[in-house]
Amino acid sequence: MTKATLLALMVVMAMVLVLPAMVLAQAPPRPAVFGGSATLDGVTATDGTTVTATIDGVVAATTTVCGVTCDQTAGNYAFSIAQPPGLSYAGKEITFKVGTGTAAQKATWTADGGDILNLNAVTGPPPATATPVPPPAPVVGPAGPAGPAGVVGASGVPGPAGTKGDKGDTGAKGDAGAAGTAGVAGSDGADGAAGAAGPAGASGPSGPAGSAGSAGAAGEAATGGGMMSIIALIVAVVALVAAGGGIVMGGRR
C-alpha cells in the first residue's frame, strides 16, 4: 500500500467522520471502511472497474477502481459500507467482487471498523480459499569455516551396578602329579663331643701273702743284736707288704 493509497483512505474516513450526525434517540453505527489494491485474473484492475461488497446476498456498497486517474497507484480502490436503517450488519460476512470476478478475500462487518484489504478476484467459480504464495527458497551460500571445538561436557553420573551373575559349576578334581625324583644324599655329620669320664673302679681283693724271706745274719750282742733283729723283722714285713701290693696290682691288670 502506497502513501497515496493510505492518504485516499484517510480522506474517505475523514469524509465519513465530518458528516453531521443526526440527533436521534439512538445514533446509527459508523460504517466500516475498506481499501487496497484489486486484481482480476492475476492482472491489475483498470481504472473504472467496479468493486462490489455484498452482505447476505445483497449489494451493500459499490465503488470503482481509481488509480492513475486519481493520481494514485494503479488498481487501488476504497469505499465505506454503512448499515441501513432497520438492518444489522454486526458480525456478518462481507464478500467482494472485482468486475465479474469473485475475490477470494472476505471480511467481517464491524461498526467503525474496516481494514486494508487487497482483493484478488477470478472469473468463474470463486476459489475455496486464497492460494497461499509459497515463500521463496532460501539461498544457500558456501559453507563457512568450521567453528572452534566446544567445551568438553562434564562426566555423566555413573550408572547403577549390574546384577550379580550366577555361580559357575565346580570344576572336576585334577589327576595326581607324577612322583618327584630322589633327593641327593646328605653329607656326613660332624663328630660328636667326647663323653663324660666314667666312675672309678672298685678296689681289687688283697693278694696272697708272699714267701718268707731268708733268715738274716746272726745278731751281735744282746744289746745291739736285739735291736737289729727288730729292724730286720720290720724290713721283712715291709717287703712282704710290697710284694703283696705288686701281686694285687698285677691281678687287676
C-alpha positions as CSV (number, residue, x, y, z in Angstrom):
1,M,0.0,0.0,0.0
2,T,1.5,3.3,-1.1
3,K,1.3,6.7,0.7
4,A,-1.2,7.9,-1.8
5,T,-3.5,5.0,-1.2
6,L,-3.3,5.5,2.6
7,L,-4.0,9.1,2.1
8,A,-7.1,8.3,0.0
9,L,-8.3,6.0,2.7
10,M,-7.8,8.7,5.3
11,V,-9.7,11.1,3.2
12,V,-12.6,8.7,2.9
13,M,-12.7,8.1,6.6
14,A,-12.4,11.9,7.2
15,M,-15.4,12.4,5.0
16,V,-17.4,9.9,7.0
17,L,-16.4,11.4,10.3
18,V,-17.2,15.0,9.3
19,L,-20.8,14.2,8.2
20,P,-23.2,15.9,10.5
21,A,-24.7,13.5,13.0
22,M,-28.5,13.4,13.3
23,V,-29.8,13.9,16.8
24,L,-32.0,10.9,17.3
25,A,-32.9,8.7,20.2
26,Q,-30.2,6.3,19.1
27,A,-27.5,7.4,16.6
28,P,-26.7,4.9,13.7
29,P,-23.4,2.9,13.9
30,R,-20.5,4.3,11.9
31,P,-19.7,2.5,8.7
32,A,-16.9,0.1,8.0
33,V,-14.2,1.4,5.6
34,F,-12.1,-0.9,3.3
35,G,-9.5,-0.1,0.7
36,G,-6.4,-1.5,-1.0
37,S,-5.4,-3.0,-4.4
38,A,-7.6,-5.0,-6.8
39,T,-6.6,-7.6,-9.4
40,L,-8.8,-9.6,-11.8
41,D,-7.5,-13.0,-13.1
42,G,-4.0,-12.0,-12.0
43,V,-4.0,-8.7,-13.8
44,T,-4.2,-5.3,-12.1
45,A,-7.7,-3.9,-12.4
46,T,-8.0,-1.0,-14.7
47,D,-9.4,2.4,-13.7
48,G,-13.3,2.4,-13.7
49,T,-13.5,-1.4,-12.8
50,T,-16.4,-1.9,-10.4
51,V,-15.7,-3.2,-6.9
52,T,-18.8,-4.5,-5.1
53,A,-19.3,-5.5,-1.4
54,T,-22.2,-8.0,-0.7
55,I,-23.8,-8.9,2.7
56,D,-26.5,-11.6,2.9
57,G,-26.6,-11.8,-0.9
58,V,-27.5,-8.1,-1.2
59,V,-25.1,-5.4,-2.5
60,A,-24.1,-3.3,0.5
61,A,-21.7,-0.9,-1.2
62,T,-20.1,-0.2,-4.7
63,T,-17.1,1.8,-5.8
64,T,-14.7,1.9,-8.8
65,V,-11.0,1.4,-9.2
66,C,-9.3,4.8,-9.3
67,G,-5.6,4.5,-9.6
68,V,-3.9,6.5,-12.4
69,T,-7.0,8.7,-12.8
70,C,-6.9,9.7,-9.2
71,D,-3.1,10.2,-9.3
72,Q,-2.6,7.0,-7.3
73,T,-1.0,3.6,-7.8
74,A,-2.9,1.7,-10.5
75,G,-5.6,-0.7,-9.3
76,N,-6.4,1.0,-6.0
77,Y,-10.0,1.1,-4.6
78,A,-11.7,2.5,-1.4
79,F,-15.2,2.6,-0.1
80,S,-17.3,2.6,3.1
81,I,-20.1,0.1,4.0
82,A,-22.8,1.7,6.0
83,Q,-25.5,-0.2,7.8
84,P,-29.0,0.7,6.5
85,P,-31.7,1.8,9.0
86,G,-33.7,-1.2,10.3
87,L,-30.9,-3.7,9.5
88,S,-28.0,-5.1,11.4
89,Y,-24.7,-5.9,9.7
90,A,-22.8,-6.5,13.0
91,G,-20.6,-9.7,12.7
92,K,-21.8,-10.6,9.2
93,E,-19.5,-11.8,6.4
94,I,-18.7,-9.5,3.5
95,T,-17.9,-10.9,0.1
96,F,-16.2,-8.8,-2.7
97,K,-16.3,-8.8,-6.5
98,V,-13.9,-7.1,-8.9
99,G,-15.7,-6.6,-12.2
100,T,-17.3,-10.0,-12.9
101,G,-14.8,-11.9,-10.8
102,T,-15.3,-13.0,-7.2
103,A,-12.5,-12.2,-4.8
104,A,-11.1,-15.0,-2.5
105,Q,-10.7,-12.5,0.3
106,K,-13.6,-11.9,2.7
107,A,-14.2,-9.7,5.8
108,T,-16.5,-9.2,8.8
109,W,-18.5,-6.1,9.2
110,T,-17.9,-4.2,12.4
111,A,-19.2,-0.7,13.3
112,D,-16.5,1.9,12.8
113,G,-14.2,-0.9,11.6
114,G,-12.6,-1.9,8.3
115,D,-9.1,-2.7,7.1
116,I,-6.6,-2.5,4.2
117,L,-7.7,-5.5,2.0
118,N,-6.0,-6.4,-1.3
119,L,-8.6,-8.2,-3.4
120,N,-7.6,-11.0,-5.9
121,A,-10.6,-11.9,-8.0
122,V,-11.0,-14.5,-10.7
123,T,-13.8,-15.1,-13.2
124,G,-15.9,-18.3,-12.8
125,P,-16.4,-20.1,-9.5
126,P,-14.6,-18.5,-6.6
127,P,-11.7,-20.4,-5.1
128,A,-12.5,-22.1,-1.7
129,T,-9.6,-20.3,-0.1
130,A,-6.9,-17.9,-1.2
131,T,-4.0,-19.8,-2.7
132,P,-1.1,-19.2,-0.4
133,V,2.1,-18.0,-2.0
134,P,5.0,-20.2,-1.1
135,P,7.9,-18.4,0.4
136,P,11.0,-18.1,-1.8
137,A,13.5,-20.9,-1.3
138,P,16.4,-19.8,0.9
139,V,19.7,-19.1,-0.9
140,V,22.3,-21.4,0.4
141,G,25.7,-19.9,0.3
142,P,29.1,-21.7,0.5
143,A,29.9,-23.4,3.8
144,G,31.7,-21.2,6.2
145,P,34.8,-22.2,8.1
146,A,34.5,-24.7,10.9
147,G,34.0,-23.1,14.3
148,P,36.1,-23.9,17.3
149,A,35.6,-27.1,19.2
150,G,33.1,-26.9,22.0
151,V,33.9,-27.3,25.7
152,V,34.1,-30.9,26.9
153,G,31.0,-31.6,28.9
154,A,31.1,-32.8,32.5
155,S,31.3,-36.6,33.2
156,G,27.9,-38.3,33.4
157,V,26.6,-39.8,36.5
158,P,27.8,-43.5,36.9
159,G,25.1,-46.0,36.1
160,P,23.8,-48.5,38.7
161,A,25.7,-51.6,39.4
162,G,24.7,-54.6,37.3
163,T,23.1,-57.7,38.8
164,K,25.4,-60.5,40.2
165,G,25.9,-63.3,37.8
166,D,25.1,-67.0,38.6
167,K,27.7,-69.1,40.3
168,G,29.6,-71.4,38.0
169,D,29.8,-75.1,38.4
170,T,32.7,-76.6,40.5
171,G,35.4,-78.0,38.3
172,A,36.4,-81.7,38.5
173,K,39.4,-82.7,40.6
174,G,42.7,-82.9,38.7
175,D,44.8,-86.0,38.3
176,A,47.6,-86.6,40.8
177,G,51.0,-85.4,39.7
178,A,54.0,-87.7,38.9
179,A,56.4,-88.7,41.7
180,G,59.4,-86.4,42.1
181,T,63.0,-87.6,41.7
182,A,65.0,-88.9,44.6
183,G,66.8,-86.3,46.6
184,V,70.7,-86.1,46.9
185,A,72.3,-87.9,49.8
186,G,73.3,-85.6,52.7
187,S,76.9,-85.2,53.8
188,D,78.3,-86.8,56.9
189,G,77.5,-85.1,60.2
190,A,80.3,-83.6,62.4
191,D,81.9,-85.8,65.2
192,G,80.0,-85.7,68.4
193,A,81.6,-84.3,71.6
194,A,83.6,-86.6,74.0
195,G,81.6,-88.4,76.6
196,A,82.0,-87.7,80.3
197,A,84.6,-89.8,82.3
198,G,83.3,-93.0,83.8
199,P,83.3,-93.6,87.6
200,A,86.5,-95.1,89.3
201,G,86.6,-98.9,89.5
202,A,86.2,-100.7,92.8
203,S,89.4,-101.8,94.8
204,G,90.5,-105.3,93.9
205,P,90.9,-108.1,96.6
206,S,94.2,-108.4,98.6
207,G,96.8,-110.7,97.0
208,P,98.2,-113.8,98.7
209,A,100.9,-113.5,101.3
210,G,104.5,-113.6,99.9
211,S,107.0,-116.2,100.7
212,A,109.1,-115.8,103.8
213,G,112.4,-114.1,103.3
214,S,115.7,-115.7,104.1
215,A,116.9,-115.5,107.6
216,G,119.2,-112.7,108.5
217,A,122.6,-112.9,109.8
218,A,123.2,-113.7,113.4
219,G,122.9,-110.7,115.6
220,E,125.7,-109.4,117.7
221,A,125.4,-108.7,121.3
222,A,122.3,-108.7,123.1
223,T,122.0,-105.1,123.3
224,G,122.9,-104.5,119.7
225,G,121.6,-107.8,118.4
226,G,118.1,-107.4,119.7
227,M,117.7,-104.1,118.0
228,M,118.9,-105.4,114.7
229,S,116.5,-108.3,114.9
230,I,113.6,-105.9,115.3
231,I,114.8,-103.8,112.3
232,A,115.2,-106.9,110.2
233,L,111.7,-108.0,111.1
234,I,110.2,-104.7,110.1
235,V,112.1,-104.8,106.8
236,A,110.8,-108.3,106.1
237,V,107.2,-107.2,106.8
238,V,107.5,-104.2,104.5
239,A,108.9,-106.4,101.8
240,L,106.0,-108.8,102.2
241,V,103.5,-105.9,102.1
242,A,105.3,-104.5,99.0
243,A,105.3,-107.9,97.4
244,G,101.6,-108.3,98.1
245,G,100.7,-105.0,96.6
246,G,102.5,-105.8,93.4
247,I,100.6,-109.0,93.2
248,V,97.2,-107.2,93.7
249,M,98.0,-104.6,91.0
250,G,99.0,-107.4,88.6
251,G,95.8,-109.2,89.3
252,R,93.7,-106.0,88.3
253,R,95.6,-105.8,85.1
